[in-house]
Amino acid sequence: MNIGKIVPIELTNKTAYLAGVIIGDGHISNSSKSKTDKSVDYRIVIDLIDKKYSFYISKLVKSIIHTKSVSKPIIPKPNRAQRFVFQFRNKSFFYFLTKDLDIPNGSKSSLVQVPKKIKSSSNEIKKHFVAGLFDTDGGFRGKTLGFTSASEDLMNGISLLFIEFLIGHSLETWINKQYERNYFGLRIKKSEIDNFLKNFPLQNKEKLIRIYKRFSCGDAGVAKRDR
């Protein structure tokens, strides 16, 4: 497979959003291509539960790099929801994520954080990063919305961005008994949900519909995001 030479990829609203997506529900390979070929495997996998959103992500990636990969359903395990996987290989995008943004390849759940390059960028890039993270790894937290993560640094970083954008929230910590390790969470104040939804460019319309129904907002807001 020809994965191409390295062509610098710029940090834009699109690539910031995809960085949030990959931190949320993605995996960057840290292995070699095969047992006989020890060269770097530039594989990036995005594993999602929402079908239409998975297709949206594949189109977004293809607007930045050339790939023939497509989003594919995977056979679910018993009592597990259907999932859709978009897997592609691209040297330029691999190095953009791992070198420019310092997103760890391999196991990353407790290591990820808001990339320094995001922190020092424009407000729009910051908002797109948060939107990508929420569209994949965010959701309902009790009677409101929020995030959970094995990374305290990530939650603290999102908290600082929310302070910057005047989104009221709280942080929390607990022990996940299944994994016997600390987990960290962020809850958006219920009174701030509208503020959050209006100010961050969320694109997962399937998730947005669930949110609007949960909070009795209807789904009119979803259509406004069809861009």
N, C-alpha and C positions, 0 to 999 in steps of 0.2 A: 504494500500500500504506500503510495506517495503522499507523505504528510507535509511536504513542502519545506522550503528554507525558512529561516527566521525572518519575519517581517514585523517590525515594531508595531505594537498595538497600543493605541492611545487610551487614556482614561477619559471616558465620555459618560454621558448619562446611561447609554446602553451597556457599556462594559462594567460600569459601577453596579448597575442593576444585576447583571449576570454574576458578578462577584458575590453579591448578597445571596443569590440563588444557590451558588455552588457551596458557599459556607453553610447555608441552610440544609440543602438536600443533595449535595453533590459529593463526588469523590474524585481525587486526583491521584493517579497511579504512582506508586513509588517502586515499581518492579521493572524488570527487564522484559523484552518482548517474548522470549521463550527460554527454555533450558539451553538451547544451542546458540541463540542470538542474545548476547548480554547487553545490547544497546538499550538506551532508555525507551521505555514504552510511554508515549505521550498521550495516554488514554485519559479522558475525562468522562465521567458518568454522572448524569443527573436523573435521579429516581423520584418520580412524582406520583401522587394518587389521583390528580385531576386530569382527565383525558384531554380536554380542549386546551387546558393550560400547558400540558406537555407539548402539544403541537405548536402552541404559541412560542414556547421557549426554543423549539427546534428552528422555527422561522427566524427568531431573533438572533440565534447563533449564526445562522446562514447569511444574515445580513452583514455580518462582520468578517466571517472566514468562509472559505470554500470547503464544503463537505457534502458527501452523498448520503451520510447517515440519516436515518429517520427514527422517529419515536416509535417504540414497539411495546406492546403489552407483554407482561410476563405472567406465567401461570402462578396464581396465588397459592400460598400454602393453606391448609385447612383453617377455616375461621379467620382468614386474613383478607383484607380488602385487595381488590385488583390494583396493580401498579403499572406505571408506564415508564420505560427507561429510554433515555436518549443518550447514546454513547458515541463519542467521536474522538479522533486523534488529530491533533494539530500542534506542531512544535511552537509556533508563535504564541498561540493562546495559552499553552502550557507554561511557557516562560513568563508571560504577562502575569499569570496568576501566582506562580511560585516565586518569581524573582522580583517583579515590580511591586506586587502587592503582599509578598511574604505569606501567602496562604499555604499552610503545610500540605505536602502530599503524603499519602498514606493515612494512617489513623490520625484524626485531627480534632475529635469532638471536644477534648479538654484544652486544646492548644490554640484554637482560633481566637481572633480578636478583630476589632475594627482596624483595617489596614491603615498604617500611618499616612499613606498617600491619599486615602479617602478623608482622613481627619483634616488634612491641610488643603483640601480642595473646596470648590464652590458649594454653596448651600444646595444647589440642584443636584450635584453629584452625591452629596451626603444623603439627600432624601431618596434618590433612586437606589442607593445601596440599602438603606433601611427597608424600602419597599420590596426589593428582591428577597431580603431575609425574611420579612413578614409573610410574603406570598408563599414561601415554602415552609418555614419553620415556626411561624407565628400562628396564633389562633385564639380560641377561647381560653380564658384563665378565670375560673369561677364565674362571677357575674359580669365579667368584662373581657377585655382582650389583652394579649401580652405575648411573652416569649418564655421559653425554658431552654437551658443549655447546661452542658457539663463544664463550660468555660466561664469562670467568674470574670475574666478579663473582657470577654465579649459582652456580657450583660452590663458591666461597668461602662464599657465604651458606648453602648446604645443609650445608657442612662445619661451620659454626658451630652450626646446628641439631642436627646429629648429635652434636657435642660436648656440647651441652646435654642431649640425651637419651641420652647414654652409648652411642652406636653407634660401635664401632671402625671406622675407615676410613682410606684414604689418598688423597691428591690426586696427579694426574699431568698432564703437559703434553707435547704432541708437535706436529709439523707435519703437517697434512693435505696430502699431496702433490697430491690432486685439486684442492683449492681454494687451495693455496699460502698457508695461513694457520694460525695457532696454534689448536689445539683443546685442550680441558681436560676432564679426567675425574675421577670419584670412584669408588673401589672400596670396597665394604663388606667388611670382613674376613670370610672364610668362616665363622669361628667365631661371627660376629655375625648371620648370616642369620636364624636363628630369632628372635632378639631383634628384628630389624627387622620381620619378618613379623607377629609378635605385637603389636607396639606401634603400627603404622601402619595406618589403616583402608583398605587397598587394596580396590578394587571391581572391577577388571578380571579377572573370573573365568577368562576364556580365557588370559590371561597367567599367572595364578596356577597353573592346571593345568600349564602348561609348566614353571613353576618347581618345583612339587612333584615332577613327574616327573623333572626334571633332577637334583634333589638327593635322589631316592629317598624322598620324604616321603609319597607317595600323594597323594590329593586330598581327604582328609577335612577339611583346613583350609578348603577352598573353601566347603563347605556352611555352615560357621559364619559366613561373611560374607554370607549371603543375608538381607539385612535391608532 
